[in-house]
């Protein structure tokens, strides 16, 4: 799976948009020295990044299984 935006699913595109928004909010909180808000936003950003990573790993794993099945035939 490439990192090209057109190769992303709708859900992945939404998660990427949320991550960009959270990054902007985190940077704004950092500029305002709002450490508690920055921390909460950072945790949310990490959760979104983890979800994206899990989805990509699932796709990679599924592609690997398909390749193995094809080789066995």
C-alpha positions as CSV (number, residue, x, y, z in Angstrom):
1,X,0.0,0.0,0.0
2,X,1.5,3.3,-1.0
3,X,1.2,6.5,1.0
4,X,-0.5,8.2,-1.9
5,X,-3.8,9.8,-0.8
6,X,-5.9,8.1,-3.5
7,X,-4.9,4.7,-2.1
8,X,-6.4,5.5,1.3
9,X,-9.9,4.3,2.2
10,X,-12.5,6.8,3.2
11,X,-12.0,5.9,6.8
12,X,-8.3,6.4,6.6
13,X,-8.8,9.7,4.9
14,X,-11.1,10.8,7.7
15,X,-8.6,9.7,10.3
16,X,-5.8,11.5,8.5
17,X,-8.0,14.7,8.5
18,X,-8.7,14.3,12.2
19,X,-4.9,13.9,12.8
20,X,-4.2,17.1,10.9
21,X,-6.9,18.9,12.9
22,X,-5.6,17.6,16.2
23,X,-2.0,18.6,15.3
24,X,-3.2,22.1,14.7
25,X,-5.1,22.2,18.0
26,X,-2.1,20.8,19.8
27,X,0.2,23.4,18.3
28,X,-2.2,26.2,19.3
29,X,-2.4,24.8,22.8
30,X,1.4,24.7,22.9
31,X,1.6,28.3,21.7
32,X,-0.8,29.4,24.5
33,X,1.2,27.3,27.1
34,X,-2.0,25.3,27.9
35,X,-0.1,22.2,29.0
36,X,-3.2,20.2,30.2
37,X,-5.0,20.8,26.9
38,X,-1.8,20.0,24.9
39,X,-1.4,16.7,26.8
40,X,-5.1,15.7,26.2
41,X,-4.8,16.5,22.5
42,X,-1.5,14.7,22.2
43,X,-3.2,11.6,23.7
44,X,-6.0,11.9,21.1
45,X,-3.5,12.3,18.3
46,X,-1.6,9.2,19.4
47,X,-4.9,7.2,19.4
48,X,-5.7,8.3,15.9
49,X,-2.1,7.6,14.7
50,X,-2.3,4.1,16.3
51,X,-5.7,3.4,14.6
52,X,-4.2,4.4,11.2
53,X,-1.1,2.2,11.9
54,X,-3.3,-0.8,12.9
55,X,-5.4,-0.4,9.7
56,X,-2.3,-0.4,7.5
57,X,-0.7,-3.3,9.3
58,X,-4.0,-5.3,8.8
59,X,-4.0,-4.5,5.1
60,X,-0.3,-5.5,4.8
61,X,-1.0,-8.7,6.7
62,X,-4.0,-9.5,4.6
63,X,-1.9,-8.9,1.4
64,X,0.8,-11.3,2.8
65,X,-1.8,-14.0,3.4
66,X,-3.2,-13.6,-0.1
67,X,0.3,-13.9,-1.5
68,X,0.9,-17.1,0.4
69,X,-2.4,-18.6,-0.6
70,X,-1.5,-17.8,-4.3
71,X,1.9,-19.5,-3.9
72,X,0.3,-22.6,-2.5
73,X,-2.0,-23.1,-5.4
